[in-house]
Amino acid sequence: MRITGISTHVVGTPWRNLTYVVVRTDEGLTGVGETRMLGRTDALLGYLREAETNHIAGSDPFAVEDLVRRMKYGDYGRAGEIVMSGIAVVEMACWDIKGKALGVPVWQLLGGKVTDKVKAYANGWYTTERTPEAYHKAAQTVVERGYRALKIDPFGTGHYELDHAGTRYAVSLIEAVRDAIGPDTELMLEMHGRFSPATAVRLARELAPFAPAWLEEPVPPENLKALEKVAAKVDMPIATGERVHDRIEFRELFESQAADIIQPDVGHIGGILEARKLAATAETHYVQVAPHNVGGSVLTAASLQLAACTPNFKILEHFNDFADAEIKKVVRGAPEVVDGYFEVSHAPGLGVELDVAAAAEFPQQQAKFDLWAEGWEQRKSG
């Protein structure tokens, strides 16, 4: 079997463009992959056009390791976010083809499943007025949908510092959310790399009474010494890693022992097998895996294949019940959260199919998502 070509399909919303890639073969089997880029969708599409000619067309879709190696190193330049995301969408699609050809789910090809269901946490649910009352009501809706975990960034436009008034307001928002969800629902605290170490530590202590399940990306991701400083001074798990795009770059993070949970994005780190290799390394350091997942239903399905066969998998992020829920219709067999969990699929490959006609109803947009702009949490354009 050989790859004959690829097609790209962008599903657009005001705050995110989702790029789907369909890989075709000479035996009629197709596979699909997905990633979400921020402000670089056209760059990704351009890279994929070149990679189709240079690396993808004519390749054996079963030889995943070889294709990934050639795409990553065959152009000699160092692979960053765009290249690793391009690799990821093609890699996912190859696993999809391989699973379909053999009649088994991808997790069966990666060692077999270790669980029958995967816990989910909701994000994108607080696209509402930024008040304690509105957040209380929105959080109740999440719990009513059956979720047993949710995540929030309550810090407005905070950047390095957050003044006293901003701090008290953020605390009031978290207090309202915890009151709405009760003591048994997990509450993940997201900082989006906003703060200096001193500010992150102060805020973590202010919010400790509300029992955050983790403190996510408290400082910008470029400086691991700053993360170590936070980890040494707070009494809650530290999560990070969504903006690391090569598993090799996690080495120093593991050595520092500054993170308890890593959050690779399967759509940015080179795909399912690259993420599985990273998870195995994390396991040797007693670190759990909770992938970043801001994509649609194909990326969710790919992340669930990883979850099914990974012993140290913790939980999976999910946006699509609350932010742009209508885009789920572009994927047949889209994974759904039931009573707070995804069921592990036994369908061949990824278990999903892109509906190209439905995808065409959501054309690419000039998506913009600026976490330092007023009203970012509502995820609207502008």
C-alpha positions as CSV (number, residue, x, y, z in Angstrom):
1,M,0.0,0.0,0.0
2,R,1.2,3.5,-0.8
3,I,0.1,7.0,-0.1
4,T,-1.1,8.7,-3.3
5,G,-1.8,12.2,-1.8
6,I,-3.5,14.3,0.8
7,S,-6.2,16.8,1.0
8,T,-6.6,19.6,3.6
9,H,-9.8,21.0,5.0
10,V,-10.0,23.9,7.5
11,V,-13.0,24.3,9.8
12,G,-13.2,27.9,11.0
13,T,-14.5,29.6,14.0
14,P,-13.8,33.2,15.3
15,W,-11.2,31.9,17.8
16,R,-9.8,28.7,16.3
17,N,-9.2,27.2,12.9
18,L,-9.1,23.4,12.9
19,T,-7.1,21.8,10.1
20,Y,-8.0,18.3,9.0
21,V,-5.9,16.2,6.6
22,V,-7.2,13.2,4.7
23,V,-4.5,10.8,3.5
24,R,-5.4,8.7,0.5
25,T,-3.9,5.4,-0.6
26,D,-3.7,3.3,-3.8
27,E,-5.9,0.7,-2.2
28,G,-8.8,3.0,-1.5
29,L,-8.3,3.3,2.2
30,T,-8.2,6.8,3.7
31,G,-7.2,8.2,7.1
32,V,-7.8,11.5,8.8
33,G,-5.8,13.7,11.2
34,E,-6.4,17.0,12.9
35,T,-4.6,19.9,14.6
36,R,-5.5,23.4,15.8
37,M,-3.1,26.2,15.0
38,L,-3.2,29.7,16.4
39,G,-2.5,32.3,13.8
40,R,-0.4,29.9,11.7
41,T,-3.0,27.9,9.7
42,D,-1.8,29.1,6.3
43,A,1.8,28.4,7.3
44,L,0.8,24.8,8.2
45,L,-1.1,24.4,4.9
46,G,2.0,25.7,3.0
47,Y,4.3,23.3,4.8
48,L,1.9,20.3,4.0
49,R,1.9,21.2,0.3
50,E,5.7,20.9,0.2
51,A,5.8,17.9,2.5
52,E,3.3,16.0,0.3
53,T,5.8,16.2,-2.6
54,N,9.0,15.8,-0.6
55,H,8.0,13.1,1.9
56,I,4.4,11.9,2.0
57,A,3.3,10.8,-1.5
58,G,4.6,7.4,-2.3
59,S,5.2,6.5,1.3
60,D,4.0,3.3,3.0
61,P,1.3,4.4,5.6
62,F,2.3,1.3,7.7
63,A,5.8,2.6,8.1
64,V,4.9,5.4,10.5
65,E,8.3,5.6,12.2
66,D,10.1,6.1,8.8
67,L,7.7,8.7,7.6
68,V,7.9,10.7,10.8
69,R,11.7,10.5,10.8
70,R,11.9,11.8,7.2
71,M,9.4,14.6,7.8
72,K,11.2,15.7,11.0
73,Y,14.8,15.5,9.8
74,G,14.7,15.2,6.0
75,D,14.6,19.0,5.5
76,Y,17.6,19.5,7.8
77,G,16.1,22.6,9.5
78,R,15.0,22.2,13.1
79,A,11.4,21.2,13.4
80,G,9.2,23.6,15.4
81,E,5.5,24.0,16.0
82,I,4.5,24.1,12.3
83,V,6.5,21.1,11.2
84,M,5.6,19.0,14.2
85,S,1.9,19.8,13.7
86,G,2.2,18.8,10.1
87,I,3.8,15.6,11.1
88,A,1.1,15.0,13.6
89,V,-1.9,15.2,11.3
90,V,-0.3,12.9,8.7
91,E,0.9,10.5,11.4
92,M,-2.6,10.2,12.9
93,A,-4.1,9.5,9.5
94,C,-1.5,6.8,8.9
95,W,-2.5,5.1,12.2
96,D,-6.1,5.4,11.1
97,I,-5.3,3.7,7.8
98,K,-3.3,1.0,9.5
99,G,-6.1,0.3,12.0
100,K,-8.7,0.1,9.3
101,A,-6.6,-2.2,7.2
102,L,-6.1,-4.6,10.1
103,G,-9.6,-4.2,11.5
104,V,-8.5,-3.0,15.0
105,P,-8.4,0.3,16.9
106,V,-5.2,2.1,17.1
107,W,-4.7,1.4,20.8
108,Q,-4.6,-2.3,20.0
109,L,-1.5,-1.6,17.8
110,L,0.2,0.3,20.7
111,G,0.1,-2.4,23.3
112,G,-3.6,-2.9,24.0
113,K,-5.9,-1.0,26.3
114,V,-5.4,-0.5,30.0
115,T,-8.8,1.1,30.6
116,D,-12.4,1.0,29.3
117,K,-13.2,4.7,29.9
118,V,-11.3,8.0,30.1
119,K,-12.2,10.8,32.5
120,A,-12.9,14.1,30.8
121,Y,-12.7,17.7,32.0
122,A,-14.7,20.6,30.5
123,N,-13.1,23.7,29.1
124,G,-14.6,26.6,27.1
125,W,-17.6,26.6,29.4
126,Y,-17.1,30.1,30.8
127,T,-17.8,32.0,27.6
128,T,-20.1,34.4,29.5
129,E,-20.1,37.6,31.5
130,R,-17.1,37.6,33.8
131,T,-19.0,37.8,37.1
132,P,-19.3,35.4,40.0
133,E,-23.0,35.0,39.3
134,A,-22.6,34.2,35.6
135,Y,-19.7,31.8,36.4
136,H,-21.7,30.1,39.1
137,K,-24.5,29.4,36.7
138,A,-22.2,28.3,33.9
139,A,-20.4,25.9,36.2
140,Q,-23.7,24.4,37.3
141,T,-24.4,23.7,33.7
142,V,-21.1,21.8,33.3
143,V,-22.0,19.5,36.3
144,E,-25.5,19.0,35.0
145,R,-24.0,17.7,31.8
146,G,-22.3,15.0,33.8
147,Y,-18.8,16.3,34.0
148,R,-16.8,15.6,37.1
149,A,-14.0,18.0,36.3
150,L,-13.6,21.4,34.7
151,K,-10.9,24.0,34.2
152,I,-10.8,27.8,34.4
153,D,-8.5,30.8,34.0
154,P,-10.1,33.4,36.2
155,F,-7.3,36.0,35.9
156,G,-8.6,38.3,33.2
157,T,-5.7,40.0,31.4
158,G,-3.2,39.4,34.2
159,H,0.4,39.5,32.9
160,Y,3.4,39.0,35.3
161,E,1.5,40.7,38.1
162,L,-2.1,40.9,39.4
163,D,-3.0,43.8,41.6
164,H,-4.9,43.4,44.9
165,A,-8.3,44.2,43.3
166,G,-7.7,41.8,40.4
167,T,-6.6,39.1,42.9
168,R,-9.7,39.5,45.0
169,Y,-11.9,39.4,41.9
170,A,-10.3,36.2,40.7
171,V,-10.8,34.7,44.1
172,S,-14.4,35.6,44.0
173,L,-14.9,33.9,40.7
174,I,-13.2,30.6,41.9
175,E,-15.3,30.8,45.1
176,A,-18.4,31.0,43.0
177,V,-17.4,28.1,40.8
178,R,-16.5,25.8,43.7
179,D,-19.8,26.6,45.4
180,A,-21.6,25.7,42.2
181,I,-19.8,22.4,41.6
182,G,-19.5,21.2,45.2
183,P,-16.5,19.5,46.9
184,D,-16.3,16.4,44.8
185,T,-15.8,17.9,41.3
186,E,-12.2,18.5,40.2
187,L,-11.3,22.1,39.6
188,M,-8.2,22.7,37.4
189,L,-6.6,26.1,37.8
190,E,-5.2,27.5,34.5
191,M,-2.7,30.4,34.5
192,H,-1.7,30.3,30.8
193,G,1.9,31.2,31.6
194,R,0.8,34.6,32.7
195,F,2.8,35.3,35.9
196,S,6.2,35.8,37.5
197,P,7.1,33.1,40.0
198,A,6.3,35.3,43.0
199,T,2.9,36.2,41.6
200,A,2.0,32.6,40.7
201,V,3.0,31.4,44.2
202,R,1.0,34.2,45.9
203,L,-2.1,33.4,43.8
204,A,-1.8,29.7,44.4
205,R,-1.8,30.3,48.1
206,E,-4.8,32.6,47.8
207,L,-6.7,29.9,45.9
208,A,-5.6,26.9,47.9
209,P,-8.7,26.8,50.0
210,F,-10.7,25.9,46.9
211,A,-8.6,22.7,46.4
212,P,-7.4,23.1,42.8
213,A,-6.6,19.7,41.2
214,W,-3.6,21.3,39.6
215,L,-1.9,24.6,38.8
216,E,-1.3,24.8,35.1
217,E,1.4,26.7,33.4
218,P,2.0,29.2,36.2
219,V,4.9,30.9,34.5
220,P,5.9,31.3,30.8
221,P,7.2,28.0,29.5
222,E,10.6,29.1,28.3
223,N,12.3,29.3,31.7
224,L,12.3,26.0,33.7
225,K,14.1,27.5,36.6
226,A,11.1,29.8,37.1
227,L,8.8,26.7,37.1
228,E,11.1,25.0,39.6
229,K,10.8,28.0,41.9
230,V,7.0,27.8,41.8
231,A,6.9,24.0,42.3
232,A,9.1,24.3,45.4
233,K,6.8,26.8,47.1
234,V,3.2,25.6,46.3
235,D,1.4,22.6,47.7
236,M,-0.5,21.4,44.7
237,P,0.4,19.5,41.5
238,I,2.0,21.5,38.7
239,A,0.9,20.8,35.1
240,T,2.6,22.1,31.9
241,G,3.8,21.2,28.5
242,E,1.2,22.2,25.9
243,R,3.6,24.6,24.2
244,V,6.5,22.1,24.0
245,H,6.4,20.6,20.5
246,D,9.1,17.9,20.6
247,R,9.3,15.1,23.1
248,I,13.0,15.5,23.4
249,E,12.5,19.0,24.8
250,F,10.7,17.5,27.8
251,R,14.0,16.0,29.0
252,E,15.0,19.0,31.2
253,L,11.5,19.2,32.6
254,F,11.7,15.6,33.8
255,E,15.2,16.2,35.2
256,S,14.0,19.2,37.1
257,Q,11.0,17.3,38.6
258,A,9.1,20.6,38.5
259,A,6.0,19.1,36.9
260,D,3.7,16.4,38.2
261,I,1.5,16.3,35.1
262,I,2.6,16.9,31.5
263,Q,0.2,18.2,28.8
264,P,1.5,17.4,25.3
265,D,-0.8,18.2,22.5
266,V,-1.1,15.1,20.2
267,G,-1.7,17.5,17.3
268,H,1.5,19.5,17.9
269,I,4.0,17.0,19.2
270,G,4.2,14.7,16.1
271,G,1.2,12.5,16.6
272,I,0.1,9.5,18.6
273,L,3.2,7.4,18.7
274,E,5.4,10.4,19.6
275,A,3.0,11.2,22.5
276,R,3.1,7.5,23.5
277,K,6.9,7.5,23.7
278,L,6.8,10.7,25.7
279,A,4.2,9.1,28.1
280,A,6.5,6.2,28.6
281,T,9.4,8.5,29.6
282,A,7.0,10.4,31.9
283,E,6.0,7.1,33.6
284,T,9.7,6.4,34.5
285,H,9.7,9.8,36.3
286,Y,6.3,9.1,38.0
287,V,4.6,11.8,36.0
288,Q,1.1,11.7,34.7
289,V,-0.2,12.6,31.3
290,A,-3.2,14.9,30.6
291,P,-3.0,16.1,27.0
292,H,-3.9,19.5,25.9
293,N,-6.9,19.2,23.6
294,V,-8.3,22.3,22.0
295,G,-9.2,20.5,18.8
296,G,-12.3,19.0,17.4
297,S,-13.5,15.4,17.3
298,V,-10.7,13.8,15.3
299,L,-8.0,15.2,17.6
300,T,-10.1,14.1,20.6
301,A,-10.4,10.6,19.0
302,A,-6.6,10.4,18.5
303,S,-6.0,11.5,22.1
304,L,-8.3,8.8,23.3
305,Q,-6.3,6.2,21.4
306,L,-3.3,7.4,23.5
307,A,-5.4,7.3,26.7
308,A,-6.6,3.8,26.2
309,C,-3.1,2.3,26.1
310,T,-1.2,4.5,28.6
311,P,-1.1,3.5,32.2
312,N,-0.1,6.9,33.5
313,F,-2.9,8.8,31.6
314,K,-4.8,11.0,34.0
315,I,-7.6,12.9,32.2
316,L,-8.5,14.5,28.8
317,E,-9.5,18.1,28.1
318,H,-12.7,18.6,26.0
319,F,-14.0,21.9,24.6
320,N,-16.6,20.8,22.1
321,D,-19.7,20.5,24.4
322,F,-19.4,24.2,25.3
323,A,-17.4,26.2,22.7
324,D,-18.4,25.8,19.1
325,A,-20.4,22.7,19.8
326,E,-21.9,22.8,16.3
327,I,-18.6,21.8,14.8
328,K,-19.0,18.2,16.1
329,K,-21.2,17.6,13.1
330,V,-18.3,17.6,10.7
331,V,-17.1,14.3,12.1
332,R,-19.0,11.1,12.0
333,G,-18.6,9.0,15.1
334,A,-17.5,12.0,17.2
335,P,-16.6,10.9,20.8
336,E,-19.1,12.0,23.4
337,V,-18.8,12.5,27.2
338,V,-21.3,10.4,29.2
339,D,-21.4,10.8,33.0
340,G,-18.0,12.5,32.9
341,Y,-16.2,9.9,30.8
342,F,-15.4,8.9,27.3
343,E,-15.9,5.3,26.4
344,V,-12.9,3.7,24.7
345,S,-13.8,3.0,21.1
346,H,-13.4,-0.5,19.6
347,A,-13.9,0.7,16.0
348,P,-11.0,0.2,13.6
349,G,-8.5,3.0,13.3
350,L,-9.4,6.2,15.0
351,G,-13.1,5.3,14.8
352,V,-14.2,8.6,13.2
353,E,-14.7,9.9,9.7
354,L,-14.5,13.5,8.4
355,D,-17.7,14.7,6.7
356,V,-16.1,16.9,4.0
357,A,-19.4,18.4,3.0
358,A,-20.3,19.4,6.6
359,A,-16.8,20.8,7.0
360,A,-17.3,23.1,4.1
361,E,-20.1,24.8,6.0
362,F,-17.4,26.2,8.4
363,P,-14.9,28.0,6.1
364,Q,-11.6,29.2,7.4
365,Q,-11.7,32.4,9.4
366,Q,-9.2,35.0,10.5
367,A,-9.3,33.4,13.9
368,K,-7.8,35.3,16.7
369,F,-7.3,34.4,20.4
370,D,-5.4,36.9,22.5
371,L,-5.1,35.9,26.1
372,W,-4.0,39.4,27.1
373,A,-7.0,41.2,25.5
374,E,-10.1,42.2,27.5
375,G,-12.9,39.6,27.1
376,W,-10.6,36.8,25.7
377,E,-12.6,34.2,27.7
378,Q,-15.7,34.8,25.6
379,R,-13.7,33.4,22.6
380,K,-15.1,35.9,20.0
381,S,-13.4,37.5,17.1
382,G,-11.6,40.8,17.3
